[in-house]
Amino acid sequence: MRRAASRASAGIVAALLAALVAGGCGDRAGGDAVVEVTFWHGMGGPLGRVLNRLVDEFNETHEDIYVNSISMGRYTALSQKIMAAVAAGKPPTMAQAYENWTIELILSKSIVPVQDFVDGPDGLSRESLDDILPVFLENNKWNDVIWSFPFNKSVRALYYNKDLFAASGLDPRHPPVDWDEYLGFARRITRDDDGDGFPEVWGTAGQVTVWMFGNLLLQDGGDWLDGSGERVAFNSVHGVRALTFQRDLLAGDAGFITSGFEYQNDFLAGKVGMVEGSTVSIAFMQGKYDFELGVAPLPRGKRPGCTIAGTNVVIFAGVPEEEQRAAWEFIKWFTDTEQTAKWSAGTFYVPVRASALETDLLRRRFAEYPGLREVYRQLDFASFEPKIAGWYAGRRYLAERAIESVLRGNADVQEALDKAARKADAEIARLKRLKSKLGL
């Protein structure tokens, strides 16, 4: 009898040790060789449970491959363990990775291009490749080579309390469709019943997030980088308008900011009328509210704009070729129509393939959550954050030195964005010089 897919061990150290000793070939009862693949990821909670079920299904239906699935619990821990394992020459077979991790792994020659497997004898047909949503393929390319493959991707949605809409004289069937309505509806919902200056109900709430700012930036006609692709452009007039609107919405008379996901808890408690969140937020909100939930795409600015989020999967160099081929077999299976539909239905990550949107499974989800299909359709015009070396630091500067400072009332919008841009450009330039010195 085949083993069930392994679960995360009691501690990170134990998980790492388990992963390091895994990866060899075992034998089934009949004596046939089984290729064991170690998969490191950061999925936990309801998301981890869905992933484990799919890994179990793969293991049950592929008798010559066994995927040893190990959760590191958090992405920070996953990143640290990947870099430590690579440095020690003991990487897993495959792992989740953000784009800024991937570029570092490419430069250090620590991973193999997935393109080799896509084009190989067990690869993907042109028809199959065309079924994958274009934004995901582009998101995983560097110099036109597919280095990683989409795994858990999401877009941002607007969630609203239809009961509070009705109580505020708003039509529950009509979520805000543009920036003006967004701010206007939020002000309309905000209510200070006892007149003490502290509203009992707020129109909206949120956290300090680059994701929200980035969507607003794109919606106003801006972009992350300038035409050279080597300098940031988030401090443009479009960035100023984006951050000004973010401030008016979340730090004015209609909303507030919280740390962590407290804003989501206030929304579930009926104290906030509207919040933005990942599509995956539904998986964590299910069964925790007693009002009629509304789901809608993001309100638009001058143009539609939406940034995808989430990780991809990379295959490591330095592991046996049979493990690499087995890892690709799992990736190919996991992202095929039936499995990506199951993954989406269970976690509310968006599916990788266009064909999955027409499966009975997702059609039932769309019927259960009206508006969700329209949220997923944002993928038609979605884009992604920069994949260049140095963007990780640049993103942090943007969050801490610009967005948070402005939302907390400690900085002028233009000055804050300019300061963050100078720091981000300096880091991007530093890494460019380092790559040149190393001949990369």
N, C-alpha and C positions, 0 to 999 in steps of 0.2 A: 504494500500500500504506500502511495506517495505521501510525503510529508506535506502538511499545510504550510503556506508561505510564512516565513518567520516574522515575528513581531519585534518591535524595538525592545532592547534589553533594558534592565532596570536602570542603568546609568550610561552616560555617553562613553565612558572609558570601556565598559563592557561591550557596548555596541561596536566600538572601533576594533577591539580585539577580535570580536566575532567576525567582523568583515575582513580583517587581515588574514585570518586563517582560512576564510572561504575562498572559493574561486577555482578549486581543482575539479577534476572529473571524478564522479562517483560511479557506482554501478547499480542498475536496477536489479530486481530479483532474478530476472532472466539473464543477467550478465551483460546487457547492453550498456555502453558508456553513456553517462549523463553529464552534460556540460553545466556546471554550476556558475551562475552569474550573480555578482553582488551588486545590488542597486541601493545607493544611498539617496535619501530624500528627506524633506522637512515636513511631510504631511502628518497631521495629528488630528484628534477629535473626530468629528463626522467625516471630514475629508479623508483622513487616514483609514477609517473603516471602509469607505468605498474603494479606496485604492487596494487595500488588503484583499477585498473580495475579488477584485479583478485580477490581482496577482495569483490568487488561489485558482481562479478559473483558467488562467494561462497555464499554470503548472499541471493542472488536471488534464488539459487537452494537448500538452506538448511533452510527451514522455521522455524525450531526449534532452530536454532543457529544464533546469530548475532555477527559478529566480529567487534569490535570497534577499528579501526586501527589508531594509533596516532604516528606521526613522531616527533622525537626529533631533527631532522635536521642534527645533527652531532653525530658521535660515542662517542666523549668525553662527550657531554651532556647526551647521552643515558646511558653511564656507571655511571655517577654521579647520575642520577635520579634513576637508578636501585638500587644502593647501599644505597641511602637515603631512598627509599621506603622500602627496606628490613629491614633496621635499625628501621624504624617506624612501621613495621609490616603491611604495606599496599602495597604489591607488585602487579604488574599487573598479569594477568593470564599467559601470556607468553611474551617473548621478544627475540630479537636478542642478541647474546652474542658471543664474541670471546672466544677462549679456555682458555686464562689466566683469564678471568672473571669467566668462568665456574668452574674451579678448586677451586676458592675462594668460589663460591656459594655452591659447593659440601661440602667443609670443614665446612661451616657455617650451613649446613643442610637447605639451603634456597630453593632448588629445588628438584623435584622428578625425579627419573630415567625414561627416556623415555622407557627404556627396559620393564617396567611394562606394558606399553600400547602396545608395539610391540608384547609382548607375550600374551596379553589379548584376550578376546573374540572378540573384534573389532580390532585386531592387523593386522599383515602382515603374509601372507603365506610364506613358505620357498621359493617358486618361486619368489614371489614379493620381498622378502628381497635380494635374489641373484641377482636381476636386478639392485639394487643400486650399484653404482661403489664402489669397495672394499675400496679404499682410503678414501672415505667419511665416511664409517662405522667405520673404524679404527680411523679416526680423532675424532670421537665422543664417543670413549670408554675410560673409566678409569677402570682399574682392570677388563677388559673384560665385563664391563657393559655399555650399551648405555645410556649416561646421557643427551645427546642433539641430535638434528637431523639437517642434512645439510640444509642450507637455501639459501644463496647467495655465491656461490663459483666460483673462477676464477683461471685461469692459466695465465702465462705471454706469450706474443707474441712479435714477431719482426715486426714492421711496416716499410715499405720502399717506397720511392718515385721512381717509375719506370722511370719517365721522367729524374730525375737526374742520375739514373743508366745509361740510354742510353746516356745522354750527357757526362758522364764520361768514356764511352767506355766499360761499364759493361753490361752484358746480363740481361735485366729486368725480364727474366724468371728464373733467377738463383740467388736467395738470398743466403747470406753466410750460409754455412752448418757447419762450425767449427770455432774455435777461430782464427785461422790464417787468414781465409778468412774474418772474421768479422773485424779484425783490418786492414787488407790489403784493403778491400773495402772502409772502412771509410777514410783511408788515400788517396785513389784514388779519392774519391768524394770531399774531402776538396780542396777549390780553393781560392787563393788570387789573384784576377784579377789585382788589381792596385799595387801590390807589397809593400803595406804599413805594412805588417806583421800581418794584421788582416783579416782573410779569410772572404769573402763574403758568402761563402757556406761551411758548415762543414759536415763532414762525419756522425757524431752522436752527441747526447747530452742526458743528463739525470739529475736525481736528486740524492741526497744521499739516498740510499735505501738498507736496509738489504735484501729485496726480491731478488734483482739482485745478491748480494754477495752470498746469500744462494744457488741460482741455480748454480752459478759458483763453489761453494764449493762442491756440490754434483757431478757436472760434472767432477771434477778433482779426484773424488774418496773419498772425505772426508765426514764428518758427523757433525751434530750439537753437539752431546754429545758423551762422551766416552762409553766404554763398561758397566760401572756401571750405566749409566743413571743419574748420580748425579753431574757430572762435565762436563763443556763445552769442546769441542774439535775443536772449530773454529780457534784456534791459531796453528793448526798443519801445516805441510808442504803444505798440500792441501789448507788450508786457506790462507797461504802466497801467493801461486800461484794465487788463486782466486782474492785476493785483489790487487795483482800486476797487473793482467790483467785488472781489473776494473779501476785501476789508469791509465794504458797505454791507455785505450780506451776513458776514459772521462776526463782525465786531462793531456793529451799529445798533440800531433800535429794533432789529428784527431777529437777531441771532447771537450766538455766543460760541466760543471755542472751549474744548475740553482736552484733557490728556487721555491718551488711550482711546477706548471705545465707549467712554461714558456717554457721549452724545447719542450713541445707538441705544443704550439702556434707557435714556430719557425719552427717546422716541418710542420705544416699546412700552414705556409706562404711560404714554399719552400726554407727555408734557411738551412735546415738540411736534410740529406739523409736518415738516419735510426734512429729510436727510439724504445726502449722497452716500453711496457705498458701492463696493464691488458687487457684481452679480452673485458672487459667492456669499454675500451677506445673508441672502435668503436661507442658506443652509443653517446659519447660526440663529436666525430669528424665528424659524418655524416653531409654532406652538407656544410662543412667548408673548403674544399680543392678543387683545380681546376687542380689536376694532377691525374695520374693513381696510385691508392694505391695498394701496395703489402702487403700481409699478410703471415707470415711464422712462423714455430716453432722456438724456440731459437736455435742458433748455438750450436753445441755440443762440449764438451771437450773430455776427455778420454772415457767418457760414457755418455749416455743421463741422464739428471737430471732436475727435475722440482718440484717446491714447490707450493702447492695450497694456496690460500688466501681466505679471506672472513669469514663470521660469520655463526653461527648455531642458532637454536631456542631452548630455554629452557622453561620448564613449572614449575611454582613456587609452592612450598609448602605453606600451610597456606591459600589457596583459596579453595572454595567449590569443592568437588569431581566432581560435574556435570560440573563445569567450566573446570576442568582439562581434563575431557573426551571430552568436546566440543573442547578444544584447540587441543587435539590429532586428532580429526576428521578433523580439518582445516589443520593441518600439513600433515596428510595422504593424504588429497585431493590435497594440494598444490604441493606435491612431487610425485604425480602419473604421469604417462607418459604424458598424454595430457597437464596437467598444467605445468609440468617442461619444456616441449617443448615450450609452450607459453612464459614462463618466460625467457627462454634462447633466443628465437627468438626476444623478445622485448628489452632485456637488454644486451645480449651477455655474461651473466653469463653462465657457463657451466651447462648442465642439470645434475640432480642428478642420473638419470637412463640411463643405456645403451640403452634401447629400444627407448628412446626419440631421439637418434642420427639417427634412421632410419625413423622417421616420415616425412611426406611430408613437414611439416612446416620448419624443420631444413634442409632438403635437399635443399629447395629453398634458405635458407640462405647460405648454402655452395656453391651453384651455383652463388649467388650474390657476395660472397667474396671468390674467389678461395684461397686455403691455409688454410681457417678457420677450415676445417675438420681435417687437419693435426695438427693444433694447439690443437684442442680438444683431439686428439689422444695422446697427451703428458700425459693424465690422465692414460694411461696404465702403466707408470713407475713413476708416481708422488708420492710425499711423503708430509709431513707436518712438521712445526716447532715444537719444544718441547712443551709439554703440562704441564710440571711440574711447581709447584709453584716457583716463583722467576725468571722465564724466561722473564717475561715482563720487569723487571729491567735489566736483562742480555742483552736483545735485545736492550734496550736503550743505555747501555754502549757500545755495539758493534757499534751502529750507530754513536754515538756522539764522543766516545773516540778513535775509530779505523778508521771506514770508512771515516767519514767526515774529520778527521785530516789528513789522508793520501791523500785523494782527493784534499785537499787544500794545500798540500805540506808542512804540518807542522809536519810530523812524519814519522819515519821509519816503514815499514810494519810490521815486526816481533815484534818490541817493542810495537807498538800500539795495535796489537792483544793480546799480552801477558798482557798488562795493563788491557784491557777490560775483558780478561778471568779471571784475579784475582778478579776483582770487581764482575763479574757475579757469580763466584764460591762462593764468600763470601756471596752473597745475597741468593743463593740457599741453602747454608749450614745454614744460619740464619733461614730461614723459615722451614727447616727440623727440627731444634732444637725446634722451637716454636711449630710445630705440635706435636712433641713428648711430649713436656711439657703439652700440652693441651689434650694429649691422643687421637690424631686424626690419 
